[in-house]
């Protein structure tokens, strides 16, 4: 809610709910639901807003009651004022107690107590001015004040819980986006490192040619130039990869996550991916063991790539299951699907960088083939192992086994 609209909405809410009231014990003092709204707002808001809020509430409620008595009950302005003015003293007493106890500096639980005192004593003052104070009415006022303030406090707790849930959902969305970005960066980093090795090999061959070529000085000089230029390219690649590694390490430093939370993130991410793919896929995730993951980003990337591969393997409809098993030494992750399967001749090549069977007939583009090779790279960096089972016709099962000590 925008700040400029907040205060008018607060006042309007108090006025509207003030029309819900009752008169206990046949006394003139009415007990309004609008006060519960006021209590709730005071519990939610911090700072000195309560002074302005109580002041404006007093003015509007007083005018509303005065107009009601004069326009609808036929009283004169003087008679209406005499019947209405105790309301002003209710709010004066109310605000005096809040200021006296330095309400804005107190924590929520103490605010609850201060609001209860303010409501109870303000009602007593109003009863005194109306000449209706008695032991019975005082006891009733204390009970009503307790119920009103407790009701406001209960609404406040529900509100805070809802805010916490919404905040958690927002954080989870940001967290998911961040992990997807890291997943992409990790894949690109793996590719850059591989290219750096290829560049190193080209540079070595050019330098060897320079050293061994004795017949033509021009060719020899050109070989040296090529070696120098490739060396500059290599340095640029190293700067990029080291910069990316530094950025990734700063993201991952002191950043742990429970396996159950990772399960939630993966589940929500996969549901969205399936929806975008416009496929009818039943995705299920088993229960997970209770354990923290210090290197959770690698596990996320590993599972995310395997699930994405399974979604791609399913043409129109099917099922994917993600399951976890914790042994004394390992965390075993399994991703199975009912897709088209993998031919036996391709199983051995599946984890090789650049190998792909995914070809877009419309655009002519081929997949990079880095997904599963990246998965293998991650598993090996965690000193684990990964295997694949497929009958070649339908269904594939990937099984990754990762030592617990690496997580």
Phi, psi and omega in degrees: 000131180292145186301322184291337179266342188299308185296312178302323179293321177301309182298315180299320179297317180296317180295314182297313182285344176291343178284351174262110185206171176212158179247104178279151171058024178058039177251163184286333181291124180259150180251114190259144174290337178302330178293328176297318177298317178299314178302315182299314181298321180293330177286327183281314186278150176244172178083203185263015181301330185300328180296311179293320183295313180294319180298311180292323178299317179300314183296312183291319179295319178300311181296320180297317180291320180297316178295323179297313182293324184278324184271326187250340179249003173072017179279154173286167180298320179296314180294321177295323179295315180300323181284337188257332190302332178302335178299321179301318181287334172301310183288327177297314178297318181302308183291328179296319179293318179298316180293319181298325180268007180052057187308321186293343183261358185267155175280169189304315184297318178291328176298321178303312180295319180294318179296321178298314178298317181298316181294314183295308183292326178294321177293323178296317178299318180296320178295320178300314181294332179271354180070032185240012183285133176207170179299317182295316181293325178295316178298319181294321179298316180299320179293314181296318179298318179297317181294318181294314181291321178295322176298317178296321180293321178296316177298321178298316180296320178296318179298314181295322179296318179295318178299319179297319179295314180297316179299318180296321179295319179296315179298322180295321177298315179295320180297319179296314179300320180295317180291325177294322178295316179297321178301315179295317180296320179298318180296316179295322179297319178300318180293319179296320179296320177296317179296325178298321177295321178295319179297320178301320180292318178298317180297319180296318181293319179296320180291321177297320178297321177298318182289327186266345181276114181242348186279325185232109181299326180294315178298319180299317181291322179294322177298320179294320178299318179297316180299319179295315182294319177296324178298321177294320177297319180299318180297322177296317178298317180296321178297319180294312183294320179293323176296318178294319178297321179295316179296317180292321180293325179291328176289322186273346185295130179052040185233091182252165183207144177285152179296326179295321178292320177298321178301316179299314182297315180295319181298311181295319180297317182293320178301318180292319180297319179296319179298318179293324182289346179060038176246153179266089185239129176269109182254124179232150179231132179288168173294157184240150175290154178282114179193144176275155177236111177281331179249045188296331184299323179290322178295320178299312181297317179303306182293319182300317179293319180294318180293318178300319178298320179292320178298318179295330182284341179267123186285306182233313182216155181168200183218146176230136178232131175249128181225153181233142175218129180251122174258187180294334185241336189229158165254121181256125181244128180236134175234115180240150178218165178253033180286197187284353177080174183238126178302147183302325182292339182265346185301317182290336182267355191303322185265007178281137179298131177093346180283130178205150174244006184268116184227128180272111184293333183280316184262341182080006182273145177251148175295151181293336180074019182265345185304302184285329175293326177292322176301313180297320179299318179295313181301316180292327177293336177264011179059035180249195180218156178221141180225163180224139177234131178203139180273000177087343180256310180204136174090136178219143177232121173257134179232118178249133179240120185236128178300136181299327182294341180271354182256000000 
